[in-house]
């Protein structure tokens, strides 16, 4: 029943190495996991490059580990050919049994299940086969439920989860053939890097968008991604009935990146129920489309009562569906900084007292870093930006902080605190 589908999915059996595109930085850390028994889960928003990384892992197994090609099984569980079979996890076993009868592999088998969340109760099949041994699983998914307590319970001690994101600025600069081996090369290529950064700021880092040459086509791809995530993933997956409401909420949030809100204020403005607003934002987060952060408070109960802020998985969405770049330039810059912190595994909050500071970073039980993001600091906003940062530095007993800008650089001391202004592009490549 599945033989033709399985053969089509596994071209490496006959052709060897797969077309796998640009070598992702994540691969450096992932190859070591080919030697351990645990299930490796790669999770992230749709089209961020998970499938490419899977192909690169398959190529690594073929070239470096010298694994027999037929001992590697790849299955894209999102494929339309499987639509009618997804409700019964026994069909995953059927797929595997037909694979065994097709190739009769000897020794350890490596199984790659792409977009695994499309099959109900996939965990049952994975756990069952894992327990029998001689199988190594790599799974991918675009739903954060792969990180959920349910999976942690069922696959406890058996899995390691790695988050995958669209290309970052460093990867895009490498794709542009810019040399960045050291600080001298980075600073020598400043003008070229700033040009590439301007494109990244507007178009984001989805691989297909980055590799596309025509701006109009980039925009069409981004709009298509946005619609697919909303109308093919979120609305049917969570059985949303009031589609106009969820459309309106998502558009509002992406058009207001980095601006604070409460569920109640959103509900009143959009004429919705506040519980529904909170539920829908949860759906956006589960699909890795949006990320919500809180005002940092020592009491979790107090923290829940303060306004939230939201950021999106890729700047391209801001360009594709919200206001123009010039009107929203600060949001673009702030979102890039957020994404860098997120990919670095930081625990991110914002500070709100008498003044506001865009990001404060928590490690263990205390805030260790504070930063503002300001597209251009001038006479009108300088006092506000500095006061917000100083208030955070004082409250969390920090010696200095950072103001990230589009193209300004400076260092000064204010109220005994050292404040550095730094262009975001340089911070992304050189850090502090």
SVG drawing of the C-alpha trace seen along z (x, -y; Angstrom):
<svg xmlns="http://www.w3.org/2000/svg" viewBox="-17 -67 59 75">
<polyline fill="none" stroke="black" stroke-width="0.4" points="0.0,0.0 2.8,-2.4 5.7,-1.0 5.6,-3.6 5.4,-6.5 8.3,-5.1 10.5,-4.8 9.7,-8.3 10.5,-9.7 14.0,-8.0 15.8,-9.0 19.1,-8.6 18.7,-4.8 19.5,-5.1 21.1,-8.5 23.2,-8.8 23.8,-12.3 20.8,-14.7 20.6,-18.3 20.9,-19.9 21.7,-23.6 23.6,-25.9 25.3,-24.2 23.4,-25.3 25.3,-26.3 23.0,-24.0 24.6,-21.0 27.8,-21.4 26.0,-20.6 23.7,-18.0 26.1,-15.5 27.3,-14.4 23.7,-13.2 23.9,-10.6 26.0,-8.5 23.5,-8.4 20.3,-6.4 18.0,-9.2 15.3,-10.5 16.3,-13.9 13.4,-16.3 13.9,-19.4 11.2,-21.9 10.5,-25.3 8.2,-27.4 7.3,-26.0 9.8,-26.6 12.6,-27.6 14.9,-24.9 14.2,-21.8 13.9,-19.6 17.2,-20.9 18.9,-20.1 17.4,-16.6 18.9,-16.1 22.3,-17.3 22.1,-14.8 21.3,-12.1 24.3,-13.1 26.5,-13.1 25.4,-9.5 26.1,-8.5 29.4,-10.2 31.0,-10.3 29.4,-7.3 29.3,-5.2 25.8,-4.0 24.1,-1.9 21.6,-4.2 18.8,-1.6 19.3,-1.7 18.1,-5.3 14.3,-5.8 12.9,-9.3 9.1,-10.0 7.4,-13.4 4.2,-12.9 2.7,-16.1 2.6,-14.6 -1.0,-14.6 -0.7,-10.9 -1.0,-10.2 -4.1,-12.4 -6.5,-9.5 -4.2,-7.5 -3.3,-10.1 -5.9,-9.4 -4.6,-5.9 -1.0,-5.6 -0.9,-2.0 -0.4,-3.3 3.1,-4.4 3.8,-0.8 2.4,0.2 4.8,-2.2 7.7,-0.8 6.7,2.8 6.5,2.1 9.9,0.4 11.4,3.6 9.9,5.8 11.2,3.5 14.8,3.3 15.4,5.8 18.0,3.6 20.8,5.2 21.8,3.7 20.8,0.3 18.1,-1.7 17.9,-5.5 14.4,-6.9 13.6,-10.5 10.0,-11.6 9.3,-15.0 6.4,-17.1 5.5,-14.3 2.6,-16.2 0.4,-15.5 -0.1,-11.9 -2.3,-11.4 -0.5,-9.7 2.7,-9.4 4.5,-9.0 3.0,-5.6 4.7,-4.2 8.0,-6.0 8.2,-4.7 7.3,-1.2 10.0,-1.0 12.5,-2.8 12.1,-0.2 12.9,2.6 16.3,1.1 18.4,1.0 16.5,-2.1 17.6,-5.8 14.9,-8.4 15.1,-12.0 11.8,-13.8 10.8,-17.3 7.7,-19.4 6.3,-22.9 4.1,-22.7 5.4,-23.4 3.4,-20.5 6.4,-18.5 7.9,-20.2 4.8,-19.5 4.5,-17.7 2.6,-14.9 5.6,-14.2 8.0,-14.6 6.0,-12.0 5.7,-9.5 9.3,-9.9 10.8,-10.8 14.6,-10.3 14.4,-9.1 14.4,-12.4 16.5,-15.6 14.8,-18.6 16.6,-21.2 14.9,-24.5 15.5,-25.5 15.1,-29.1 15.2,-30.8 18.6,-32.0 20.3,-34.6 22.2,-37.6 25.6,-35.8 24.3,-33.0 22.9,-35.4 26.2,-37.3 28.0,-34.1 25.6,-33.3 26.5,-36.7 30.1,-35.5 31.3,-38.1 34.4,-37.3 34.0,-37.4 36.8,-35.3 37.8,-38.0 37.0,-41.5 39.3,-43.1 37.4,-41.4 34.0,-42.3 34.9,-46.0 36.6,-46.0 33.3,-44.8 31.2,-47.3 29.4,-48.9 28.6,-45.6 27.4,-44.1 25.2,-47.1 23.5,-46.6 22.9,-42.9 21.6,-43.8 19.1,-46.2 17.7,-43.5 17.6,-41.0 15.9,-43.7 13.1,-43.9 12.8,-40.4 13.8,-38.2 15.6,-34.9 13.4,-32.2 15.8,-30.3 13.5,-30.3 13.0,-34.1 16.8,-34.8 17.7,-32.8 15.0,-34.4 16.4,-37.3 13.2,-39.2 11.7,-41.4 8.2,-41.0 8.5,-37.2 10.0,-37.4 6.9,-39.2 4.6,-36.7 6.4,-33.8 6.1,-35.5 2.4,-36.2 1.9,-32.5 3.8,-31.3 1.6,-33.6 -1.6,-32.3 -0.6,-28.7 0.4,-28.9 -2.9,-30.6 -5.4,-28.8 -3.8,-25.3 -2.2,-24.9 -3.7,-27.1 -7.4,-27.4 -8.0,-23.7 -5.7,-22.3 -7.3,-24.2 -10.8,-24.0 -11.2,-27.8 -14.8,-28.7 -14.5,-32.5 -11.9,-33.0 -12.5,-36.7 -11.6,-37.3 -8.4,-35.3 -7.4,-37.0 -8.0,-40.4 -6.0,-39.6 -3.0,-38.3 -2.9,-41.2 -3.1,-43.6 -0.3,-41.9 2.1,-41.7 1.4,-45.4 2.3,-46.3 5.5,-44.3 7.1,-45.4 4.1,-47.4 2.5,-46.4 -1.0,-45.2 -3.3,-43.4 -5.8,-40.7 -8.5,-42.9 -7.4,-45.9 -7.0,-43.8 -10.5,-42.3 -12.1,-45.8 -10.3,-47.2 -11.0,-44.2 -14.5,-43.6 -13.6,-40.1 -13.7,-38.1 -10.5,-38.4 -10.3,-34.6 -10.5,-34.1 -7.7,-36.6 -5.5,-34.7 -6.4,-31.4 -5.6,-32.6 -2.3,-34.0 -1.5,-30.6 -2.3,-29.1 0.1,-31.5 2.8,-30.6 2.3,-26.9 2.9,-27.3 6.1,-29.3 4.6,-32.3 4.6,-34.7 6.4,-34.8 5.0,-36.6 7.1,-38.1 6.2,-39.5 7.3,-42.5 9.8,-41.1 8.6,-40.8 10.0,-38.9 6.5,-37.6 5.0,-35.4 1.5,-36.3 2.3,-40.0 4.0,-39.3 0.7,-37.8 -1.1,-41.0 1.2,-43.3 0.9,-44.0 2.6,-41.6 4.6,-42.3 4.7,-40.1 7.4,-39.4 7.2,-37.4 9.4,-34.5 10.6,-36.4 10.8,-40.1 9.5,-39.2 6.0,-38.8 6.1,-42.4 6.9,-43.6 4.4,-41.3 1.3,-41.9 1.6,-45.1 2.5,-48.7 5.3,-50.1 9.0,-49.7 9.5,-53.4 6.6,-53.7 7.6,-50.5 11.4,-50.7 11.8,-50.6 9.7,-47.4 11.8,-45.7 15.0,-46.4 13.6,-45.4 12.3,-42.1 15.7,-41.3 17.3,-41.8 14.6,-39.7 15.2,-36.8 18.9,-36.8 18.3,-36.6 15.7,-33.9 18.0,-31.8 20.8,-32.2 18.5,-30.5 18.1,-33.7 15.2,-34.1 13.7,-37.4 11.6,-39.9 11.0,-43.7 11.2,-46.2 8.3,-48.5 8.5,-50.9 8.2,-54.7 10.2,-54.2 10.4,-51.3 13.4,-49.2 12.9,-46.9 14.7,-43.8 16.1,-42.5 17.8,-39.0 17.4,-36.7 19.9,-34.0 19.1,-31.7 17.4,-34.0 18.5,-37.5 18.6,-39.9 22.1,-40.1 21.6,-42.3 19.5,-45.3 19.2,-46.8 17.1,-49.3 16.5,-49.2 16.1,-52.5 16.3,-52.9 17.8,-56.4 18.5,-58.3 18.0,-62.0 17.2,-65.0 13.5,-64.0 14.0,-60.5 17.4,-60.4 16.3,-61.4 13.5,-58.8 15.7,-55.9 18.5,-56.7 16.2,-57.1 14.5,-53.8 17.8,-51.9 19.1,-53.7 16.0,-52.8 16.5,-49.1 20.3,-49.2 19.6,-50.8 16.8,-48.4 18.8,-45.2 22.1,-46.6 23.9,-46.4 27.0,-48.4 26.2,-49.2 23.8,-48.6 23.4,-48.7 21.4,-50.8 21.2,-49.1 20.6,-51.4 20.5,-51.1 23.7,-53.0 24.9,-54.9 27.9,-54.2 28.9,-55.9 29.9,-55.2 29.3,-57.4 28.8,-57.4 25.5,-58.6 24.6,-58.5 27.6,-56.2 26.5,-53.7 28.4,-52.9 26.1,-53.0 27.2,-51.8 25.4,-52.6 26.0,-50.1 24.6,-49.3 22.5,-46.1 24.4,-44.6 27.7,-44.9 26.2,-43.5 24.9,-40.5 28.4,-39.7 30.7,-40.9 28.6,-40.9 29.4,-43.4"/>
</svg>
